[in-house]
Amino acid sequence: MRVAVYLPLVLPLLAAVLARPLGERLPPRQATWLLTAGSLVLAAASTAVLGMLAATGLIRIPLLARLADGHWSAHAAQQHDPTSLSVAVLAGTLLVGVTALAGRMLVRRARTLARSMSEAACLPGRDQLVVVDDPAAEAYAVPGNPGRIVVSTGMLAALEPAEHEVLLAHERAHLDHRHYLFVALAQLGAAANPLLRPLATTVGYTVERWADEVAAGVSGDRHRVARTIGKAAIAARRTRGRSWIPAAALGVLGRLRPGTLRPGTPRPHLRRPAFLRADGPGPVPRRVAALLAPAPRRRAWTAAAFAGLALTTALCAAEAAHDLETLLELAKHAAAHH
């Protein structure tokens, strides 16, 4: 198999480097779709290539050729394939690992979404909005059929009436555009290829930016949306949560980790402010800065470059599949002449 087989294992590194700049430069809706689809394509290609490399090791085993009634020549396969046995063994080991991780992630996310839908149905009342009596400043959207928006009295007290509209528009955007599915799919791609974790992290950021832009369109005031997010972040830092938040929920301050808060469990101490950390501003300050700037414009060349990267990876995987098919044909032809 030629060098093209290794490119799908290397190109995700380039995609990981480009993920955050794409999330900052492109309109958030475009960035979310592009990064999510790219994550799935890159993960599928790299996993397929690992399988092909592992297969080159398997077809060299004479016992397997005999069990297949001599359908191929193990000696011919070894002669015509430049891939070393150690590489094939390593690829097989990695394939088992990433398949297990991806399967585990798929099961966990399916259970999480099913549980969240059940929890959304069990929330009190029939309206989409559920107001809970809790001094902790919390607001999040719970996916379901239909989804629900949960806002605490503490969050409502921290914001002005005009800012309530912004908050609800943000959370409705999460439900209307099914942002939880984008997050889940990007995480699945990262589970299948850990090099793609920056893409999953960026998708978690871009869905919030997407909801911010929807809220800005509803309110007609980008500065008001920025002010609302800032005030919500300050209020959340000053209060302690007491309620349990569903694992699949998306909050106004970003994706909430599973089991963030449980009954009777105080909110863990928050990290130092993002602007004091060496790695630069965190997601919330970056969202506020983006809202204080003009709305992002579509960048066709930037999007096309990333799409080209994903397409190149898929084509390399297809070329590797063709090489493997040719190798098997040679091995079968050699077996037929013996």
Secondary structure, DSSP 8 states (H G I E B T S, - for coil): --GGGGHHHHHHHHHHHHHHHHHHHS-HHHHHHHHHHHHHHHHHHHHHHHHHHHHHHHTT-HHHHHHTTT-S-HHHHHHH--S-HHHHHHHHHHHHHHHHHHHHHHHHHHHHHHHHHHHHHHSSSSSSEEEE--SS--EEEE-STT-EEEEEHHHHHHS-HHHHHHHHHHHHHHHHTTHHHHHHHHHHHHHH-GGGHHHHHHHHHHHHHHHHHHHHHHHS-HHHHHHHHHHHHHHHHHS---S---TT-EETTEE--TTS--TT---------GGGSTT---HHHHHHHHHHS------HHHHHHHHHHHHHHHHHHHHHHHHHHHHHHHHHHHHHT-
